[in-house]
Amino acid sequence: MKSIFAVTLCLSSFGIPHSSFSAQPNILLFLADDLGYADIGVNGCKDIPTPNIDSIAKNGVRFTDGYATHPVCSPSRAGLMSGMYQHRFGFEHNSGPERYASPNFGMPREIPSLAEKLKAAGYATGMIGKWHIGFKEGLRPHERGFDEHFGFLSGARSFYPDNPRENDPIVRNGVPVKGEQDYLTDAFAREAVSFIERSKDKLWFVYFAFNAVHSPLEATEAYEARFPHITDKKRKTYAGMLAALDDAVGRVMAKVRELGQEENTLVMFYSDNGGPTAETSSRNDPLRGFKGQMYEGGIRVPFVMQWKGTIPVAMTYTQPVMGFDCHATALAAAKVAWASAQTSPDSAKAETTLDGINLLPHLLGEKTSAPHEFLCWRAGAQKAIRMGDWKLVQTPRESTAQLFNLKTDLSETTDLAAKEPAKFTELAAKFAEWERGTIPAKWVRQDARNAEEGGAPKSATTPKSPTKAANRVDDAFKKADANNDGQLTREEYPQKEVFDAVDADKNGQATLEEVRAYYRSKRSAK
């Protein structure tokens, strides 16, 4: 296999013998799904306790400015597994349902995965949970470096394994699992604990990729019963889902401690994107925006790490970091040498070059500079760059980009583009420089509206009429707009709990285009 051969060459060229495992840790990587920035205790959550996630921060580091590489699930996961901007290989959009996905959807074989790299270095590799970066043969987890995979391949599915309406099967190494009875988050915790127990005499890597707290909103009665103080039904169910996720983290960490391996285990936890507040009640306070957007609420996420006895305890790190830094940090801890885009700029497009940065020297005080000069995001017409305290954001709704100073305006309320033209130009030029190292998206999200089953696009000559959903949005808007002024106040808006998410420009009025954009973002984020 090309990717494993590349790792072997890299190890040999840096003089790291395959048998020198004594100082290498186990690697435990938790990835939450759609978890909002303010959904964990150490980031300010008050109504839903998350003691097990919080304990990782208390035993290690909380990153205040931790980012996902994309505001929706699938590209973000590709960035993590590749260790690079997924735009380098055209992975820019979600797939849509598997049966409608583009035939070329998935992380290409020539891009080595983190599991392939660690497996070549002698690690037992296990993945639990949601994959979402390849459906076809050759692109599934057990074919991309994982010795074992238990979970599902798509972007979302029911948390009830026996749900008769569920079309996406739970699989074990590609084979559908029959007879599963546990609530899915509990089943995932069981499988992760089992893999660690069976691998206790080896170095192991576990990638625990939750589908919690992504929709559908489904929790057991027992989990919901923990929250009698929450009266809102949506929030109560969400709380139950988050409690299950936190319990799962706790069960896995308890097994690590039981085996006496906590000081020899690097633990990382973050979310694949921000929370879709209106859909699930997730919270991104005090950030603006939500999943699917380039404002901070769509990309800044809970991000914590521990390695007891190695990195500091109860540390708060405020420099910006990105999800693909977990990839680079894992390789560095495992003593797997790999080229970095920062140290090898001439090979920035190479298949084996990382954009992720090893964070360990920065946490240990060996490096005092910021890990990244700048960070970039792109999702079609949406673009953003952060450099220092400054951030440039381009949305489809704005004719020009907006400039924010996050140090003084964390909630991105005041556009400084007109007042700071030099800074605007500097960031725009830096983004253009970054973009030259990327390629166009290889697919767009597909579903029944724009594709046939099997992934073939619907004919461009086929007349397109507004979808039923679009008609419903327009009709509801007209009905609510009692004074026919083309905009809705909070008082006029039928669902007041989502008004802030709809009112993207925060002017207190929701236009029809804002309402359409809000519902488009909800559909495209699934």
N, C-alpha and C positions, 0 to 999 in steps of 0.2 A: 504494500500500500504506500502510495507516494508520501502521505502526511507522516506516517510513522517512520519511514526511511529518513525524512527530513529531520525529525527529532533525533534519531540515532546519530546522524552526521553532526548535528549541533552539539550534542553531548560530547561526542568524541573530540570535536575540534576545540572545545573549551577544557579538555582534560578532566572531565568529571566522570569517574568510573561508575558503571551501572550499579556496583555493589555498595557504594558509600551512602547508605541510607540512614546512618545513625543520627544525624542531626536533622533529618527531613521530617516534617510533621505530616500527620493526616490532614486532609483538607475537607472541610464541611462548608458547603455553599448553599445557603437558603435564598430563594428568590420568591418574594411575595408577588401577587398578581393584583394590580389595581389598588394597592394600598396607599392611602393618602398620606401626605407629609405629616399631618397632625393626628394620625390614627394610632400612634404609639405613645406610651406614657412619657418617655424621655423627650418627646417632641411636643408635649402639652395636652395629650388626650386625657380627659377627666372622667368620662362616663363609661369607658371600656378599659378595664385593667389589662395590661400586657406585660406581666412580670417577667416572663421568660425571654421575650425579645429585649426588654429593658436590661435584663441581667447581662446580656452580651455587651451593652454599652458600659455598664457599671464595672464589668470585669475587663474592659478594654477601651475602645474609642467610639465616640459618637461624632459623625461627620455632619456638621450643620449644613454644608453646601454640597451634599452628595446628589449626583444626577444620574438618571438613566440616559442611554444614548439615543432615545427616541420617545415620543409621547404616546405610542401604542405598543401593544404586546410583542408581536412577532419580530419586527426589526430590532427592537431592544434586546431580545433574547439572542438574535444572531450576532449582535455586537458583543455580548458577553461571551458566547461560545467561540467566536473568532478572535477576540481580543483586539479588534480594530473597528474603525468606523465601517458599518455595514454598507455604506455607500460606495466603498471601494470595490465591492463586487455586486452592486446593483440591487441590494436588498433594502428597499425603501418603503415598502407598503405591506400591510397585512395581506393575508391570502384570501379572506372570505371563507365560507364553508368549504370543506375539503372537496366535496363533489363538484363545486364550481371553480375551484382554484386553477390558476394558470398552469399549464403543463410544465413550465420551467420554474415553478415556485420551489424554493428551498435553498439552504446554504450549500454552495457547490462543493463537490468532492475535493477539488484542489485547494480549498481553504481548510487547513487542519483545525480540528476542534480541540478545546482544552482537554477533553477526555482522551483523545488520541495522543496528545503530547504526554500526558501523565501516565497513560498505560504503557507507552514506550519506555518510560522511566521506571517501570516496575510497580506502579500502583494498581491495586484492585479498584475498579471503577464502577460505580453504581449510580443510576439515575432513577429518581422517583418523581412522578407527576407529569405535568404538561410540557410537551415538546414544542410544537408549533413552528418548527423551522425546516420541515421536510416531511412529506407524506409518502413519497414513492420509494420503491425498493432501492436500497443503497443509500438513502438519506435519513433513515430512521435511527433512533438512538443506539440500538444494539449493533448498528452498522457504522456508527460514527465514533467508536472508541469506548463505548460503555459495555462492560461485561454483562451487566444486567440492567433492564429497564422494566419498571412497572408503572403504568400510567396511561396516558392517552396522547394522541398525536395532534389533535385539532386545537382551536383557540378557546373553546368553552364547551362545557357539557354539564349535565345535571350532577349534583352532589349525591344523588340517590342512585346507586349502581343498578337497581332493578327498575328504574323509571321506564315504562313502556314506550314513552315518546322519544327516548334518547337513541340517536342513530350512530353516535361516535362511541365505539366500544372501548372498554378498558382492555389493555393488552399487556402481555408479558413477553418481552422480546419479539414483538410483532404478532403474537398469537392471541386471539381474543380470550379473555378470562371468563370462565363460566362460574356462576354461583357466588359471586362476591356479595356480601350482605352489609358490610360496614359503611357508615357514612364516609364519603370519599376521603376527606381530610384525615379521618381516623385510620382508614386503610393505608393511606400513604405513610403516616407515622409508623404504623406497624411494620410496613415493608422496609422503611429506612432503618429502624432499630434492628430488624432481622439481618439486613445486609451488613451492618456494622458488627454485629455479634459474630457472623460467619467469617468476617474479614479481620478479626481482632489480632491475628498473628501476622498480618501483613500491613504494609502501608496502604491506606485506602483514601479514595476520593469519592465523596457523596455529593451529588448535585440534586438538592431537594427543591423542585420547582413547583410551588403550589399553584392551584387554580383558584384558591381563596385569596382575596375576597371578591373575585370577579363574579358578575352575574352569571346565572340566575340566583336571586336571593333565596337561599335554601339553608335552613339550619334545623337541627333536631330540637325537639321540645326540651330536652335536658339542657342543651346549650342556651336556649332562649330563656329558660327558667332562672338562669343566673342573674337576669337583669330586670327584676320587677320594677325598678325605678324608671325604666325607659318605657314610656307609654306609646310612642310612635311605632307603629308596626314595622315599618321599613327599617328604622334604626335598631329595633330590637332584634330583628332577624340578622341584620348586618353584625350586630354585637355578638350574636351567637356564632356566626361564621368566623369572626376575628378571634373569639375565645378558642374555637377549635384550632385555628392556625397557631395561636400562642401555645396551647397545650401540646401541639405536635412538636413545636420547637423544644418545649420542655421535656417531652418524652425522649427525644433524640439526645439532648444534652445530658439527661439523666443516665442514659446508656453509656455515653462517653465517659462520664464520671465513674460509673460503676466499673468500667474496665480499667480505670486508672490512667486514662489517656487524655485528660483535659489539657494538661500542660504540653502535650505533644500534638495538639490539634489546633490548626488555624481555622477560625470560624468567621464567616462573613455573611451578612444579611442585608438585603436591600429590596426595593420594589422595581418592577419592570417599567413602571410609569406612574404618573400621579393618579389620584382618585377621580372617578367620574361622579362627582358629588350628587347631581340631580338623580342619577340612575340608582345609586346604591346608598346614599347618605354618607359616603366617605368624606373626609375633611382634609383640606389642604391649607388651613389657616397658618399664617396670615397671608398666604400667597394668593395671587390672582390666577384665575383660570383653573382648568381641570384637564383630565385625560383627553388627548387628541389635540391639545393646543401647545404652542411654544412659550406661552407665559409660564412663570415659575411653577404654578400649580400643576402643569402638565408634565414637567420633566424633573423637578426637584423632589426627592423622595427620601423616606426613612433609610438610613445607611449606617450600619454599625459593624464593628469588627472586634474580635478578641483573639489573643494568643497568649494565654497565661504564662507568666514567667519570661516572656520575650518582649512584648510591646507594653507600653504604659497602661496603667489602670485608671479608670474614671477620667480619661482624657477627652477633651473637646477639641476637635480639629476644624478650623474654619476656612481653610483654603479649598477651592473647588476641586472635586474629584468626580470620576465618571465610572459607570458600571464596568467598563472594560478594564479598569484598573484592578478589579478583583482577579481577572484572568492573569494579568502580568504579575501581580503579587503572589498568586498561587504558584506560578512557575518559578519565581525567584525563591520562594520558601522551599520548594521541592528541588532546588538546585538544577533546574532545567534551563539552560542558557537559551536565549532567544533574542533576535535582533529587534531593536526599538526604532520607531520612526524618528525619535528625538536624537538618537545616536547614529542613525543611518539614514539621513534625509534623502540621499540619492536613491534609496530603494523603497521610498514611501509607498509605492504601489505593489511591492513584491508580496507574493502570497504568504510569506513567512514573517512579515514585518508587523510588529505590534504598534498600535496607537496607545494602548494601555501602558501605564507607568507603575513600576514596583513602588508601593507606598511605604514599605518598611523603613527605608532610610529617612524618609520624611517624618515618620512617627517616632523614630529613635533619636531624632535630632542630628543625624549625620548630614542631612541636607536641610537647609533653612529656606531655600527657594520654594516657590509654588510648584507642585508637580507638573502643571500645564501652563503654558503661556496663554492659551486660549482654548475654548471648547466650542464645537459647532454642532448644529442640528439642522436637518432638512427633511421635510415630508411634503413632496410636491411643491406647491406654491408657498408653503409655510417654511420659514427659515429663521434661524437665530444664531447668534454668536455671543459668548461671554468672554470678556478679557478684563481681568482684574475685577473692579467693582462695576464695570460698564457692560451693558447688554443691549444688543440691537435685535429687534424682533420685526419680522415681516409676516403679515397675515394676509389671507386672500381678500379680506374686507377693507384693508387700508391701501391706498394708492402708493404710499411711500412707507418706508420702515420707521419704526418708533425707537427712540433711544431712551434708556433708563439708567439711573445710577442706583444700583441695588443697595449700596451702603446707606443711602439716605432715603430710599424709596423702595423698600423690599416688596411692597404690594403692587409696584409698577403702575402707579396712578398718574404720573406726570411725565409726559413726553418732552424730552429735552433736545430733540433733533434740531429745532430752529435755534436754540440758544448755544448749542455746542457743535457747530458744523465741523470743526476740525476732528473732534472725537468721532463723530458720525462717519466721516470719510475714512478715518483710520480703521475703524471696525469693519466697514464695508469692504475696504481693500483687503483686509486680513481674511474675511470670509471668502472673497473671490479667489484668493491664493489657495485656501483650503479646498475650495470646490474644484479647482483644477486637478486635484488628486483623486477625484471621484468619477464615477461613470453614471449615466442615466439609469433610472429605475428599469429593471427588467420585466416588471409586471405591474399591474394595478390591482386593487382589490376587486374581486369578482363575486357576484352572487346571481340570483335568478333574474335580476334586472338587466344585467349586461353580459351574461354568459349562459351557455347551455351546460347541462350536466356533462362532465368530462372536461370542462375548461375551455371549450371553443368559444370565442367571442360571438355574441349575437351580431348578425349582419348589420352594418352601418346603414343599409338602405331600408331596414325595417322601421316603419313609422314608430316614433316614440311618443307615447302619451304620458302625462304626469302619472306617477304612481298613486295608488290609493292613499298611501301615507302622506304624500305631498299635498294631495287634495284636502285631506283632513286637516293638515296644518293651516293651509290657506283659509279654509272655511271657518276653523276655530278662531283664527285671527280676526277675520271680518266680523264675526259674531261678537267678539269681545271688544272691538273698537267702536264703542257706542257713539262717539262724536266724529267718527270718520276722519280723524286727523292723520292716519297712517302710522300711528305708534301707540304703544300701550304703556300706561303707567303701572307701577306695582299694584295699585288698587284695582286696575282693570284686568291685570293678568290672571288667567284662571288658576294657574298653579303657582301660588306665591312663593312656595318653598324653592322653586328653581329660578325665580326671576333674576337673582344675582348672576347666575351662570349664563342666562340668556343675554343679559345686558352687557355685552362684551366691552363696549366703550365706557361703561360706568357713568352714563349721563342721566340715568334715572328714567330712560325711555327705551322700550324694546321695539325695534322696527320689524317689519315682516322679514327682511333679509336676515336680521339677527336671529329671529325665531327659526327660519329655515336653516341657517348655518348651525344653530345649536342641535337641531334634530339630525342634520347630516353628519355632524361630528359623532353623535351617539351611534348612528348606523355604521359609520366607517371604523369606529373603534372596536367593533365586535369581530 
